[in-house]
Amino acid sequence: MATCPTFFPASGPLKTPATPATPATISALSLTSHKPHQRGSGMPTFHIELFEGRTIEQKRAFIAAITQASVQTLGVAPNTIDIILTEVKRENWATGGQLWSDASS
């Protein structure tokens, strides 16, 4: 089972969580910053890859949770947080040399 890197802080080393996440939840989470002249220094942009198939309600709830956690932990305003979800077909994702589309058959 693949693990998902986490961030502690943006400039620090990546660490692996004690409870591994699977690609079915989140594959990668990265934190970048906008240039200061765009919306202030250190405003986060999250790029999240996940398997396709979530409902719009699930995506809304997920986005709300990431936004709330960012506001609480990073001390940023909600309107400064960008979140980009990229849905990936199981046939385009492999772990341990095996496509996820093959694993479900």
C-alpha positions as CSV (number, residue, x, y, z in Angstrom):
1,M,0.0,0.0,0.0
2,A,1.4,3.4,-1.0
3,T,1.7,6.1,1.6
4,C,0.9,9.8,1.1
5,P,3.5,12.4,1.9
6,T,2.5,15.2,4.2
7,F,3.9,18.6,4.8
8,F,5.2,20.2,8.1
9,P,5.9,23.2,7.2
10,A,6.1,24.1,3.5
11,S,9.9,24.5,3.7
12,G,10.5,21.4,5.9
13,P,11.0,17.8,5.0
14,L,8.3,15.5,3.9
15,K,7.2,13.0,6.5
16,T,5.1,9.8,6.1
17,P,2.0,9.6,8.3
18,A,1.6,6.8,10.9
19,T,-1.6,5.7,9.2
20,P,-0.9,5.5,5.4
21,A,-3.3,7.0,3.0
22,T,-4.2,5.1,-0.2
23,P,-4.5,6.6,-3.6
24,A,-8.3,6.2,-3.2
25,T,-8.2,9.0,-0.6
26,I,-5.4,11.4,-1.6
27,S,-2.3,10.7,-3.7
28,A,-0.3,13.8,-3.2
29,L,-0.7,17.0,-1.3
30,S,1.6,19.9,-2.1
31,L,1.8,23.4,-0.7
32,T,3.0,26.3,-2.8
33,S,2.7,30.1,-2.4
34,H,1.4,32.8,-4.6
35,K,3.8,35.7,-5.4
36,P,3.5,38.5,-2.8
37,H,2.0,40.9,-5.3
38,Q,-0.8,38.5,-6.2
39,R,-2.6,38.1,-2.9
40,G,-0.1,38.4,-0.1
41,S,2.8,36.3,1.0
42,G,2.4,32.6,1.9
43,M,-1.2,32.0,0.7
44,P,-1.5,28.3,0.0
45,T,-2.4,26.5,-3.2
46,F,-3.2,22.8,-2.8
47,H,-2.8,20.4,-5.7
48,I,-4.6,17.1,-4.9
49,E,-4.8,14.0,-7.2
50,L,-7.5,11.4,-6.5
51,F,-9.3,8.7,-8.4
52,E,-12.2,9.9,-10.4
53,G,-15.8,9.0,-9.3
54,R,-16.4,11.3,-6.3
55,T,-19.8,13.1,-6.2
56,I,-19.9,16.9,-6.3
57,E,-21.2,16.8,-2.7
58,Q,-18.1,14.8,-1.6
59,K,-15.8,17.3,-3.4
60,R,-17.6,20.3,-1.7
61,A,-17.2,18.7,1.7
62,F,-13.5,17.8,1.0
63,I,-12.8,21.4,-0.1
64,A,-14.6,22.8,2.9
65,A,-12.5,20.6,5.3
66,I,-9.2,21.5,3.7
67,T,-10.2,25.2,3.8
68,Q,-11.2,25.0,7.4
69,A,-8.0,23.2,8.4
70,S,-5.9,25.7,6.5
71,V,-7.6,28.7,8.2
72,Q,-7.1,27.1,11.6
73,T,-3.5,25.8,11.2
74,L,-2.0,28.3,8.8
75,G,-3.9,31.4,9.9
76,V,-4.9,32.4,6.4
77,A,-8.2,33.9,5.2
78,P,-10.5,31.4,3.4
79,N,-10.6,33.5,0.3
80,T,-6.8,33.2,-0.1
81,I,-6.8,29.4,-0.4
82,D,-6.7,27.8,-3.8
83,I,-7.5,24.0,-4.1
84,I,-7.0,22.2,-7.4
85,L,-8.5,18.7,-7.7
86,T,-7.2,16.5,-10.5
87,E,-9.2,13.3,-11.1
88,V,-7.2,10.4,-12.5
89,K,-8.6,7.3,-14.1
90,R,-7.5,4.0,-12.4
91,E,-6.0,2.9,-15.7
92,N,-3.6,5.9,-15.5
93,W,-2.3,5.2,-12.0
94,A,0.0,2.5,-10.9
95,T,1.5,1.5,-7.5
96,G,4.1,-1.2,-7.1
97,G,4.2,-1.9,-10.8
98,Q,0.5,-2.6,-11.0
99,L,-2.3,-0.5,-12.5
100,W,-5.1,0.2,-10.1
101,S,-7.5,-0.7,-12.9
102,D,-6.0,-4.2,-12.9
103,A,-6.1,-4.5,-9.1
104,S,-9.9,-4.1,-9.0
105,S,-10.6,-7.0,-11.4
